[in-house]
Amino acid sequence: MTTQETGAQPQSGAMSLEELLSLPATVNVTTAGRALGIGRDKAYELIRNETFPVRTLALGGTVRVPTAELWKVLGIEGACV
């Protein structure tokens, strides 16, 4: 049985399609990393090295990630239109 069939959450903190589609317009780096399957520290390292796979928005001391661009990288942009 799969996690979908049992209704259980996927392992390793991965986000379900339902969770991804319910995200607000922008998310924090931790949430974006979780959606991409990478940890918080690695996500910030990629941002520092300018190799994060999604455009980020530096807003004061906060970094936000546009959800629509996150969806595009994950290949689910058609599902949100």
Backbone torsions as a table, in degrees:
resi	resn	phi	psi	omega
1	MET	NA	140.1	177.7
2	THR	-88.6	168.4	177.9
3	THR	-65.3	-29.7	176.8
4	GLN	-64.8	-42.4	-178.0
5	GLU	-67.8	-34.8	-178.3
6	THR	-87.2	-16.0	-177.0
7	GLY	83.2	2.3	-179.9
8	ALA	-76.1	157.6	176.7
9	GLN	-74.7	144.1	175.4
10	PRO	-60.5	149.9	179.9
11	GLN	-75.2	169.4	176.4
12	SER	64.0	20.9	174.9
13	GLY	74.9	8.1	179.6
14	ALA	-62.2	147.8	-179.4
15	MET	-91.5	142.0	175.9
16	SER	-79.9	164.3	177.6
17	LEU	-59.4	-39.8	178.8
18	GLU	-60.4	-44.1	177.8
19	GLU	-63.2	-45.0	-179.9
20	LEU	-59.5	-43.2	-177.5
21	LEU	-73.5	-16.4	-179.8
22	SER	-96.4	5.1	179.9
23	LEU	-68.4	150.4	175.9
24	PRO	-70.1	179.0	-175.6
25	ALA	-58.9	-35.4	174.0
26	THR	-133.3	153.8	178.7
27	VAL	-130.6	164.1	177.4
28	ASN	-78.8	170.6	-176.2
29	VAL	-64.1	-37.5	179.7
30	THR	-61.4	-45.3	179.2
31	THR	-66.4	-43.3	178.1
32	ALA	-61.6	-43.1	177.8
33	GLY	-60.8	-43.2	177.9
34	ARG	-59.9	-42.8	178.6
35	ALA	-62.4	-34.8	-178.8
36	LEU	-87.4	-6.5	179.3
37	GLY	80.9	25.6	177.1
38	ILE	-124.5	154.3	-178.8
39	GLY	-77.3	167.0	-178.6
40	ARG	-58.8	-49.4	-177.9
41	ASP	-61.7	-43.3	178.8
42	LYS	-64.5	-39.9	179.3
43	ALA	-60.2	-46.1	179.2
44	TYR	-66.7	-35.1	176.5
45	GLU	-62.4	-44.9	178.9
46	LEU	-63.2	-37.7	178.1
47	ILE	-65.4	-45.8	178.1
48	ARG	-59.1	-38.2	-179.6
49	ASN	-85.2	3.3	-178.3
50	GLU	56.7	37.4	178.3
51	THR	-122.5	11.8	177.1
52	PHE	-63.4	135.6	-172.6
53	PRO	-70.9	-4.1	-179.0
54	VAL	-130.0	143.5	176.0
55	ARG	-59.3	139.2	177.9
56	THR	-116.1	156.5	179.8
57	LEU	-118.2	114.6	176.5
58	ALA	-86.3	116.4	-178.4
59	LEU	-122.7	93.7	-175.3
60	GLY	65.4	-124.5	178.2
61	GLY	-92.6	9.8	-176.5
62	THR	-114.9	147.1	174.2
63	VAL	-116.9	128.5	178.6
64	ARG	-118.8	154.6	179.6
65	VAL	-122.6	123.9	178.2
66	PRO	-64.7	124.1	-176.5
67	THR	-62.9	-39.8	-179.7
68	ALA	-59.4	-38.0	178.6
69	GLU	-73.0	-32.8	175.2
70	LEU	-63.5	-45.8	177.3
71	TRP	-58.0	-41.9	-178.4
72	LYS	-61.2	-45.9	179.4
73	VAL	-62.9	-34.5	-179.5
74	LEU	-82.7	-5.6	177.8
75	GLY	76.8	25.9	179.6
76	ILE	-118.7	20.1	-177.2
77	GLU	-61.9	-32.8	179.7
78	GLY	-67.3	-25.1	-177.5
79	ALA	-75.4	-18.3	-174.5
80	CYS	-102.0	1.3	-177.5
81	VAL	-85.1	NA	NA
